[in-house]
Every structure is written in C-alpha cells, then in structure tokens.
Amino acid sequence: MSTSAFTRAVTILAVGFLLLDAVLFALVSRFLWAAVFGVAAVLVIVGWQRYRRIMADLAAARKEMKREVESIRELLHTNRPN
C-alpha cells in the first residue's frame, strides 16, 4: 500500500469514527459532545488536505532540485578540460 493510500485510509477511518461518535452523542442528547466530535472530524479533513498540499509542494520542489542538479552536472561535464 502506498503512502497516499495509507494516509487516505487512516483519514477516512478517523473521520468515520469521529462522525459516528458525534451521531451517537446527538442521539443521547449530548449535543455539546456531538458538536465537539463533529468539529474534530472537520479538523481531521482540513489537516489531511493541508498535508496533501504540502507533500505535493515537496514533490515539486524535489523534482526541480533534481533538474537543477542534472543541469549543473551536465555543465560540469561539458566544460571539463581534457
């Protein structure tokens, strides 16, 4: 299982449990706790989206750095005195 699939599965599991808790608390008239668990579920989703965006930015930066290293390496090899 890849890292992105794993984080997606864990996030879905966490949100599912938090929403289940929220619904069950609401059913027994504990609306404050239901709201707390509902907000926690939303925060998990927001955190996961932020994590995905940061990982995408990191991958793009890594690719750019690799291109720069390759261009420097090519420059050094073409200007090497024999």
Secondary structure, DSSP 8 states (H G I E B T S, - for coil): --HHHHHHHHHHHHHHHHHHHHHHHHHTT-HHHHHHHHHHHHHHHHHHHHHHHHHHHHHHHHHHHHHHHHHHHHHHHHT---
